[in-house]
Amino acid sequence: MLVQDVINRNHPSIYADDLATKARAILRNTGFRVLPVVDEHKRLLGIITRNNVMKISSSVSTVRVQGIMSSVRYTVTLDMDSVQAVREMMRLDEWYAPVLKAPQDNTYLGMFGLEHVIKAFYEKKVAWLSTPLSEVMSTGQLVLCSPDDEADNVWKMMQQRSFAACPVVLKGKPVGIVTQQNMLESGAMFPEFEAKKGRFRAPSKISAIMKTPVASLRPSNTVGDAARVMLEKDIGRVPIVDAKGLLIGIVDREDVLKPLMR
């Protein structure tokens, strides 16, 4: 399966001289996690993420996209093998890669994401989807938060760990989940380019931002079950609980693709 077989050719882009507030509005309203930044010829210049736009105010900022965009760590082309591309993305801990016309032509064509590969293989009902989640889930020192935690602190923790979501746990049981998208939709912001004076004040507690109920699974569920939940709910992580409902692990998109990488 080639990259051209699974890319999203309708994934929007934004110009470098557009206001950063426009990028924030697009990400907030569409649920997209990243926006490629292009010039007037659609040549790729950089990328805007939720992390970038959370650094500006929601409506009055005069910062331009080029002032907050990040460099692109990895790109793919249409004729690349999708599994090889996913393997490199997982090595770099990247969930998305802009698709270019050719190695020597950086014209932006669309976006290649881990969920696109998951969806393609899920629809084909490949054998590795029957792998138990107990074989792929992440355990050990899980990164969690509580309903009473302050949004600023949870956001900083998610930044440090490069996580897009965090389970909200009370007495060992997941009671919600908070994502970067939830933070963005709440109006939260953590300005780095502007003074904090006069900024919109977002809800301070995670309980006001988190989403419930939680779509959790058991270790005996399969990779296919996790893929289905992720695709149906457009989420990147699923909590794994035991028979008592206690959180014992997490499965994310990289975990779902582990059997394929073998």
N, C-alpha and C positions, 0 to 999 in steps of 0.2 A: 504494500500500500504506500503510495507516494503522498507527499505533502499536498499536492494539487487535488488529491481525492477527498481531503477532509478540511481544508481551510475555510474560514469565514471570509468571503470576498466582500461582504457588506459591512465589515467592521469599520467604523468611522475613523477619520484622522482629523488633525487640527493644525492650523498654521502657526509658525513660530511667533509671528507678531500679533496673534489674537490675544485678548485679555485672558489671564489665567483664570478669572472668574467664569469665563465661558467653558473652559475645560472642566472646572469644578461642577458646573451645572450639568454638563453632558454626563459625567461620571455618576453624579448623584441621581439623575433622572433615568438613566438607561441601565444602571447596574453593571456597566462594563468596568473592568478592573484597570485597564490601561488604555492609553490613547497614543498612537503614533503621531509624531510631530513631523510635518513635511513642509517643503517650500512650494512655490507656485507651480513647479513642474512635477509635483508629487514625489520628489526625492526625499528619502528618509533622513531626518536630521537628529532625531532623538526620540524620547518617549516620556509621556506624562503618566504618573501613577497616582493612586489615591494618597499615598504618602506625600507626594509633592503638593497636591492641592489642599491638604489639611494644614499646610503652613501659611495659608493666606486667609484673609477675611472673606466672608461669603458674598458680599455685595458691593463693597466700596473700594476694593483693591484696584490699584492701577498697574500692578505687576503684570508683565507680559509672559506668555508661555515660555519664551526662550530664557527667561530669568529663573525658572524653577524646573525646567525639564532635566531629565537624567540621560546619560549616554546609554546606548543600546549594547547589551552584553552579548547578544547572540541573535543571528538572523538565519533564515532558511530560504531556500528557493523551491520552485514548484517541482523540480525533478528529484529532490532529495527523498531518500527512504524515510518514511515517517518514524519507524522504530529507532533508527539511528539518530534522528533528530531528537526524539524523546529522551534517548539515553544521554545525549549531551546536555539537554535542558535539565535533566535530573542531576547531573553532575554539577551544574552551575546553580542549582536550586532556582530555576526559572520556570514559571508555569506558562509563559507566553513568549512567542517569537514572531516579530514582523516578517512577512513573506516579501522577498524582493524578486524583481524580474529575472535577474541573473547575478552571479558573483561580481561581475564588473559593472552592473547596472543596478543602482540602488533605488529604482522606482518602486514605490510601495504598492503592493497588490492586495494585501489582506492580512489576517492574523491567524496564526497557528497556535492552538492551545492544547494543553493536556486533555481538557474535557472533550475536544473534538476527536481525539484518538479514542478516548474511553467510549464515547457515543458510537463511533464506527464499529468498534469491536463488540460492544454490547448488542448492537443490532444484528451482528453476525452470529451471536451466541457461541462464541469461541469457547473451547474447553476450559481454559484457565479461569474463566469466570466462576467455576464451581469450587475454587480454592477457598477453604475456610478462613474467615477473618483472623482467627487465632494465629495463623501463619504469617500474616503481613502487618497486623496492627502494631502501632507504637505504644510501648508501655514505659515502665521506669518512672523518671521524674517528669510527670506531665505538667504542662504550663496551664494553670487554672486561675480563675478569679472568683470573687464572691459578689453577690448583689450589692453589698455596701461599699465596695471599692470605688474609688474616685476614677472617673473616666480618664483624666490626665495621666494617672499612674498606670492604668491598664494600657493606654495607647503607647506610652513609653516602653512598657514591657514588650508589647507586640512588635514595636520597632526594633528593639534590641534582639529579639529572637527571630525576626523576619517572618512573623506569623500574620496571616490575614484574618484569623478568627481565634476566639478563646472560649472554651466552655465555662459557663457560670455554675459554680457548684455550691451547694448548701448541705452540710452534714454528709458529705461524701457522694451526694446524688446530684446529677446535672439537672438544673432547674431552668436553664436557658442557655443561649449562646450569643456572644457579641462579636460582630464582624467589623471590618473596616467600613463596609457599606452602611452598617447600622450607625456607626459614628458619623459618617458623612451625611446620612439622611437626618440625623438628629440636629444638625447644625453645629456640631462640635468643630473646633479648630484650635490649632496650637501654633500661632504665628511665629515665624522665625525671620520673615522679611519685613515685618511691620511692627509698630508699637501696639501693645495690647489695649491701649486706651480706646474706649468706645466700641470694642469688639462685641459681637453677639455673645451672650453668655449661655452656653449649652447646659443641659442637665448634668449635674456633677456626679451623680451616682449611676453605676452600671445598671441598677434595677430599672432606671428610667429609659434605658437605651436597648437593653437586651431583648431578644426575641424568644417567645415561647409559643407552643410547647417545643420540646427538643425532639428531633428525629434521631433516636438512638437505635443501635443494633446490639446483638449478642455475639460473642466470639464464635458461636456455631453457625451464624449467618455466613453467607458467601460473599466473595468479591463482587459477584453479580448483583447481590442485594445492595451493597454499598454503592455500586455504580448507578443503580436505578434511583436510589434516594438522592444522590448527587445531581443526577440529570433532571429528575422531576422537580426538585426544590432549588436547583441552581446554587448549590452550596459546595464548598471545597473540602469540608471536614465533617466527619460523623463520629459522635461519641460512642464508645463501646461500654456496655454495662453488664454486670453479672446478674444472677438470678434475683438478687435483692435490690437491684436498681442502682448499685454503687458503680461509680465510674472506674474502669480498670484499663482503659486504653483509648486511643484515637486512631481513626483511619482517615487519611487524606488522599488526594488524587495520586500522589506519588506512590503511596502504599497500594492503591488499586492497580497500578501499573507494574508493580514489582514482579508478579508472575510472568508478565510479558517480557520483561527485561532478562529473565533467566533463559 
